[in-house]
Amino acid sequence: TEYERADEKRLGYENFVAGPIFGVKGALRRDEVNTAEQTGVFTQGEYALSQGFSLLGGLRYTRVDFKSKDDYIVGVNVDDSGSTHHSAWTSAFGGVWKVTPTTNVYANVGRSFEAPTLVELAYRPVITDPGLNLDLKASKSIQYEIGVKSYLTESTRIDAAAFYIDTENEVVVANNTGGRVSYQNAGDTTRKGVEFTVDSRITNSINGFATLTLLDAKFEDSFLTCVTTLCSNIANNQTLVSAGNKLASVANKTFFGELTYRHAASGFLGGIEYRASGRMYADDTNDARVGGYGITSIRGGFTQTSGNWKFNQFARIDNLFDKEYVGSVYINEGSQRYYAPAAERTWLIGLSASSPRRPPCEAG
């Protein structure tokens, strides 16, 4: 069993004062206390049908409660307090076949449940409507995966998997204007793809690791959304998102690879990393495209021991070649200011010292 709780005190202000001066905190317009609680009960287990075949299963019940207490009831601004909850039974089932002592084949199917967050509930789609967006529904998915994990040699392991995810009531951006983002449910979506991983000890000192994911994420249903500053309150200015469009801010491929080198005698461990991302879109209408990128990072450090103490000195440089690329995307931003730049070349140098806690002395 598990229980989680989050409390938030949310204040909202007008972002202007008298005259055409924006970006200045003005009069209070929102004051509320919001609470989110999650309760979960689950069980899972594994059963070996034979020495080479095992079944795995799990069952879970989840309930998420949201409550909002409005403390800003002034004049025509009425009490916007409210509450809602989401709950679901989810399950997973799978099997593992030990084809050889070094190769496993597996298959899984499962259902998942994702309630909206307090951030996603914070604003209603119509900009003049106050209070939480308590009409937002939870999304539910069914997921399928098949894969293989195998040691090609004593020092090289590969993993490969194919997956398919079918989601209903996908939570997406409804409108994004002036820093105010609201969300809505957009019907069904699908995600399908493959993943490949290789991990190899090339020599006693050098290790290589690489992982690649290819992903196709798209809408199965059409829906209306806001991609300009004109439709915040006027429904007929909204734009149709066609079935078949790609999900915004989801890259079609990602890659991570690294080579590490260890010199045991000196206590040195270093590595070079390469991280890449494919293209994506900044809006659900797929009119604004975000190009892919690839960046390189390096790291290195030394470790020494003295008695019960361990000492580390380390350094790291990210984005080694100072590449300019889009680090994050503001989906459906009404003024078409979709792109946020990533950090330029950054570096980190550090020292650490640690000592394990000694066990208590024993009598005698």
C-alpha positions as CSV (number, residue, x, y, z in Angstrom):
1,T,0.0,0.0,0.0
2,E,1.1,3.6,-0.4
3,Y,-0.2,7.1,0.3
4,E,1.0,10.5,-1.0
5,R,-0.2,14.0,-0.4
6,A,0.7,17.4,-1.8
7,D,-0.6,20.8,-0.6
8,E,-0.2,24.0,-2.6
9,K,-1.0,27.6,-1.7
10,R,-1.7,29.3,-5.1
11,L,-1.7,33.1,-5.4
12,G,-2.5,34.9,-8.7
13,Y,-1.9,38.6,-9.5
14,E,-2.6,40.8,-12.4
15,N,0.6,41.2,-14.3
16,F,0.2,44.9,-15.1
17,V,-0.7,48.2,-13.4
18,A,-2.5,51.3,-14.6
19,G,-1.3,52.2,-18.1
20,P,0.5,50.1,-20.7
21,I,3.0,48.7,-18.2
22,F,3.2,44.9,-18.2
23,G,5.3,42.5,-16.2
24,V,4.6,44.3,-12.9
25,K,2.8,42.4,-10.1
26,G,-0.6,44.1,-9.7
27,A,-3.7,43.4,-7.6
28,L,-4.5,40.1,-6.1
29,R,-6.9,38.1,-8.2
30,R,-6.5,34.5,-6.9
31,D,-6.0,33.0,-3.5
32,E,-6.6,29.3,-2.9
33,V,-5.3,26.2,-1.2
34,N,-5.2,23.0,-3.3
35,T,-4.7,19.5,-2.1
36,A,-3.9,16.3,-4.0
37,E,-4.0,12.9,-2.4
38,Q,-3.1,9.5,-3.9
39,T,-3.9,6.1,-2.3
40,G,-2.7,2.9,-3.9
41,V,-3.1,-0.8,-3.1
42,F,-1.3,-3.4,-5.2
43,T,0.1,-6.9,-5.3
44,Q,2.5,-8.6,-7.7
45,G,4.0,-12.0,-8.0
46,E,6.0,-14.4,-10.1
47,Y,5.3,-18.1,-10.8
48,A,7.8,-20.5,-12.4
49,L,5.9,-23.0,-14.6
50,S,9.2,-24.7,-15.3
51,Q,12.9,-24.1,-15.0
52,G,12.8,-22.2,-18.3
53,F,9.5,-20.4,-18.2
54,S,8.0,-17.9,-15.7
55,L,4.8,-15.9,-15.5
56,L,4.5,-12.5,-13.8
57,G,1.4,-10.6,-12.8
58,G,0.2,-7.7,-10.9
59,L,-3.0,-5.9,-9.8
60,R,-3.4,-2.4,-8.5
61,Y,-6.2,0.0,-7.4
62,T,-5.4,3.7,-7.4
63,R,-7.5,6.6,-6.3
64,V,-6.5,10.3,-6.7
65,D,-8.4,13.1,-4.9
66,F,-8.2,16.8,-5.6
67,K,-9.7,19.5,-3.4
68,S,-9.6,23.3,-3.8
69,K,-10.5,25.8,-1.1
70,D,-11.1,29.3,-2.5
71,D,-10.1,32.1,-0.2
72,Y,-10.6,34.9,-2.7
73,I,-14.4,35.6,-2.6
74,V,-14.6,39.3,-3.4
75,G,-17.5,41.2,-5.0
76,V,-18.7,39.4,-8.1
77,N,-16.0,36.8,-7.7
78,V,-17.9,33.8,-6.3
79,D,-16.6,30.8,-4.3
80,D,-14.8,28.6,-6.8
81,S,-14.0,25.8,-4.2
82,G,-14.5,22.3,-5.5
83,S,-13.3,18.7,-5.6
84,T,-13.0,15.7,-7.8
85,H,-11.4,12.3,-7.9
86,H,-10.2,9.7,-10.3
87,S,-9.8,6.0,-9.7
88,A,-9.1,2.8,-11.6
89,W,-8.1,-0.8,-11.4
90,T,-4.9,-1.6,-13.4
91,S,-3.2,-4.9,-14.1
92,A,-0.2,-6.3,-15.8
93,F,0.7,-9.8,-17.1
94,G,3.8,-11.2,-18.7
95,G,6.0,-14.2,-19.3
96,V,9.7,-14.8,-19.6
97,W,11.2,-17.7,-21.6
98,K,14.8,-18.7,-20.9
99,V,15.7,-19.9,-24.4
100,T,19.3,-20.5,-23.4
101,P,21.3,-19.8,-20.3
102,T,22.3,-16.5,-21.9
103,T,19.1,-15.5,-23.8
104,N,15.7,-14.5,-22.4
105,V,12.6,-13.7,-24.5
106,Y,9.7,-11.9,-22.8
107,A,6.3,-10.4,-23.5
108,N,4.1,-8.1,-21.3
109,V,0.7,-6.5,-21.5
110,G,-0.6,-4.1,-19.0
111,R,-3.0,-1.2,-18.3
112,S,-2.0,2.1,-16.8
113,F,-3.8,5.1,-15.3
114,E,-2.5,8.6,-15.2
115,A,-4.5,11.3,-13.3
116,P,-3.9,15.0,-14.2
117,T,-1.5,16.9,-12.0
118,L,-2.1,20.1,-10.0
119,V,-0.2,22.0,-12.7
120,E,-2.5,20.7,-15.4
121,L,-5.6,21.5,-13.4
122,A,-4.4,25.0,-12.5
123,Y,-6.3,26.9,-15.2
124,R,-9.5,26.4,-17.1
125,P,-9.5,26.6,-21.0
126,V,-11.6,29.9,-21.0
127,I,-9.3,32.6,-19.7
128,T,-12.1,34.4,-17.8
129,D,-13.2,31.3,-15.8
130,P,-11.5,31.1,-12.4
131,G,-10.7,28.1,-10.3
132,L,-9.3,24.7,-11.1
133,N,-10.1,22.8,-14.3
134,L,-11.9,20.0,-12.4
135,D,-13.5,18.7,-15.6
136,L,-10.1,17.3,-16.8
137,K,-10.2,13.5,-17.0
138,A,-7.6,11.0,-16.3
139,S,-5.9,9.2,-19.2
140,K,-5.9,5.4,-19.4
141,S,-3.6,3.2,-21.5
142,I,-3.1,-0.4,-22.5
143,Q,0.5,-1.3,-23.3
144,Y,2.1,-4.2,-25.1
145,E,5.8,-5.1,-25.3
146,I,7.9,-8.0,-26.6
147,G,11.6,-8.2,-26.3
148,V,14.8,-10.2,-26.0
149,K,17.8,-9.9,-23.7
150,S,20.9,-11.8,-24.6
151,Y,24.6,-12.1,-23.9
152,L,26.3,-12.4,-27.3
153,T,29.6,-13.0,-25.6
154,E,30.7,-13.0,-22.0
155,S,31.4,-9.3,-22.3
156,T,28.6,-8.0,-24.6
157,R,24.9,-7.9,-23.9
158,I,22.1,-6.7,-26.1
159,D,18.5,-5.8,-25.4
160,A,15.8,-5.3,-28.1
161,A,12.2,-4.5,-27.6
162,A,9.1,-3.5,-29.6
163,F,6.2,-1.7,-27.9
164,Y,2.7,-0.4,-28.7
165,I,0.7,1.9,-26.4
166,D,-3.0,2.8,-26.9
167,T,-4.2,5.8,-24.8
168,E,-7.7,7.2,-24.3
169,N,-8.4,10.8,-23.0
170,E,-4.8,11.9,-23.7
171,V,-4.1,15.2,-21.7
172,V,-2.9,17.9,-24.1
173,V,-2.5,21.7,-24.1
174,A,-5.8,23.5,-24.7
175,N,-4.3,27.0,-24.9
176,N,-1.1,28.7,-24.0
177,T,-1.3,32.5,-23.8
178,G,0.8,34.9,-21.8
179,G,2.3,32.3,-19.7
180,R,-1.1,30.8,-18.7
181,V,-1.4,27.2,-19.9
182,S,-4.6,25.1,-19.7
183,Y,-5.2,21.5,-20.6
184,Q,-7.9,19.4,-22.2
185,N,-8.6,15.8,-23.1
186,A,-8.0,15.0,-26.8
187,G,-9.4,11.5,-27.4
188,D,-7.2,8.5,-28.4
189,T,-3.5,8.5,-29.2
190,T,-1.0,5.7,-30.1
191,R,2.7,5.3,-29.5
192,K,4.6,2.5,-31.2
193,G,8.3,2.0,-31.5
194,V,11.4,-0.1,-31.0
195,E,14.3,0.1,-28.6
196,F,17.9,-1.3,-28.9
197,T,20.6,-1.3,-26.3
198,V,24.1,-2.7,-26.4
199,D,26.5,-2.8,-23.4
200,S,30.0,-4.2,-24.0
201,R,33.3,-4.5,-22.1
202,I,35.6,-3.9,-25.0
203,T,38.8,-4.4,-23.0
204,N,39.5,-4.7,-19.3
205,S,39.8,-0.9,-19.2
206,I,37.3,0.3,-21.9
207,N,33.5,-0.1,-21.8
208,G,31.0,0.9,-24.5
209,F,27.2,1.6,-24.1
210,A,24.6,2.7,-26.6
211,T,20.8,2.9,-26.7
212,L,18.5,3.9,-29.5
213,T,14.7,4.5,-29.5
214,L,12.5,5.0,-32.6
215,L,9.1,6.3,-31.7
216,D,5.9,7.1,-33.7
217,A,3.4,9.0,-31.5
218,K,0.2,10.3,-33.1
219,F,-3.4,11.3,-32.5
220,E,-6.0,8.8,-33.5
221,D,-8.9,11.3,-33.1
222,S,-9.3,14.9,-34.3
223,F,-10.1,17.7,-31.9
224,L,-10.0,21.5,-31.5
225,T,-7.2,23.5,-30.0
226,C,-6.0,27.0,-29.5
227,V,-2.8,28.0,-31.4
228,T,-3.2,31.8,-31.4
229,T,-4.0,34.6,-28.9
230,L,-7.4,35.1,-30.4
231,C,-9.3,32.0,-29.3
232,S,-8.9,32.2,-25.5
233,N,-12.6,33.1,-25.3
234,I,-13.9,32.6,-28.8
235,A,-14.5,29.0,-29.6
236,N,-14.9,29.5,-33.4
237,N,-11.4,30.8,-33.7
238,Q,-10.0,27.4,-32.6
239,T,-8.0,25.2,-35.0
240,L,-8.7,21.6,-35.9
241,V,-6.0,19.1,-35.1
242,S,-6.4,16.2,-37.6
243,A,-6.3,12.6,-36.7
244,G,-2.9,11.3,-37.7
245,N,-1.0,14.4,-36.5
246,K,2.1,13.8,-34.4
247,L,2.1,14.5,-30.7
248,A,3.9,17.8,-30.0
249,S,7.2,17.8,-28.1
250,V,7.8,14.1,-28.7
251,A,11.0,13.3,-30.6
252,N,10.8,10.6,-33.3
253,K,14.1,9.2,-32.2
254,T,16.6,9.5,-29.4
255,F,20.1,8.1,-28.9
256,F,22.6,8.0,-26.1
257,G,26.1,6.5,-26.3
258,E,29.3,6.6,-24.2
259,L,32.8,5.2,-24.0
260,T,34.4,4.9,-20.6
261,Y,38.0,4.3,-19.6
262,R,39.2,3.1,-16.3
263,H,42.8,3.0,-15.1
264,A,42.7,1.0,-11.9
265,A,46.3,1.8,-10.8
266,S,45.7,5.5,-10.6
267,G,42.0,5.4,-9.7
268,F,41.0,7.3,-12.9
269,L,37.6,6.9,-14.5
270,G,36.7,9.0,-17.5
271,G,34.3,9.0,-20.4
272,I,32.9,10.7,-23.5
273,E,29.1,10.8,-24.1
274,Y,27.0,11.6,-27.2
275,R,23.3,12.4,-26.9
276,A,21.0,13.0,-29.9
277,S,17.4,13.7,-30.5
278,G,15.4,13.6,-33.7
279,R,12.8,16.1,-35.0
280,M,9.6,17.0,-33.2
281,Y,6.8,19.5,-33.5
282,A,6.0,22.5,-31.3
283,D,2.3,22.5,-31.9
284,D,-0.4,19.9,-32.2
285,T,-1.3,21.1,-35.7
286,N,2.3,20.2,-36.8
287,D,2.9,23.6,-38.4
288,A,5.9,24.5,-36.3
289,R,8.8,22.1,-36.5
290,V,11.7,21.6,-34.1
291,G,15.0,20.3,-35.6
292,G,17.0,17.5,-34.1
293,Y,20.3,17.9,-32.4
294,G,23.4,16.0,-31.1
295,I,25.7,17.1,-28.3
296,T,28.9,15.8,-26.8
297,S,30.0,15.7,-23.2
298,I,33.1,14.5,-21.4
299,R,33.8,13.6,-17.8
300,G,36.7,12.3,-15.7
301,G,37.9,11.9,-12.1
302,F,40.1,10.2,-9.7
303,T,39.3,8.1,-6.5
304,Q,41.7,7.4,-3.6
305,T,41.2,5.5,-0.3
306,S,42.9,6.1,3.0
307,G,41.8,4.0,5.9
308,N,38.0,4.3,6.1
309,W,37.9,7.4,3.9
310,K,37.3,7.6,0.2
311,F,38.2,10.8,-1.7
312,N,37.0,11.8,-5.2
313,Q,38.0,14.6,-7.6
314,F,35.8,15.0,-10.7
315,A,35.2,17.3,-13.6
316,R,32.6,17.4,-16.4
317,I,31.9,19.5,-19.5
318,D,28.5,19.4,-21.1
319,N,27.8,20.5,-24.7
320,L,31.5,20.4,-25.4
321,F,31.3,22.1,-28.8
322,D,28.9,24.9,-27.6
323,K,26.1,23.8,-29.9
324,E,23.0,26.0,-30.1
325,Y,19.8,23.9,-30.0
326,V,16.2,24.0,-28.7
327,G,16.2,22.7,-25.1
328,S,12.5,22.7,-24.4
329,V,9.2,23.6,-26.2
330,Y,6.2,25.7,-25.1
331,I,3.5,23.7,-26.8
332,N,0.8,25.7,-28.8
333,E,2.2,29.0,-27.5
334,G,-0.3,31.6,-28.8
335,S,2.3,34.2,-29.9
336,Q,4.3,31.4,-31.7
337,R,7.2,31.8,-29.2
338,Y,7.6,28.0,-29.0
339,Y,11.3,27.6,-28.4
340,A,13.5,27.8,-25.4
341,P,17.3,27.6,-25.9
342,A,19.3,24.9,-24.2
343,A,22.3,25.7,-22.0
344,E,25.6,26.6,-23.8
345,R,28.8,24.9,-22.8
346,T,28.7,24.2,-19.1
347,W,31.3,22.8,-16.7
348,L,31.4,21.3,-13.3
349,I,34.4,20.6,-11.0
350,G,34.0,19.0,-7.6
351,L,35.6,17.3,-4.6
352,S,34.1,14.8,-2.2
353,A,35.1,12.8,0.9
354,S,33.2,10.1,2.6
355,S,33.6,7.6,5.4
356,P,31.3,4.7,6.2
357,R,29.8,4.6,9.6
358,R,31.7,2.3,11.8
359,P,29.9,-0.6,13.5
360,P,29.4,-0.4,17.3
361,C,32.1,-2.0,19.4
362,E,31.4,-5.5,20.6
363,A,32.0,-6.6,24.2
364,G,35.2,-8.5,24.7
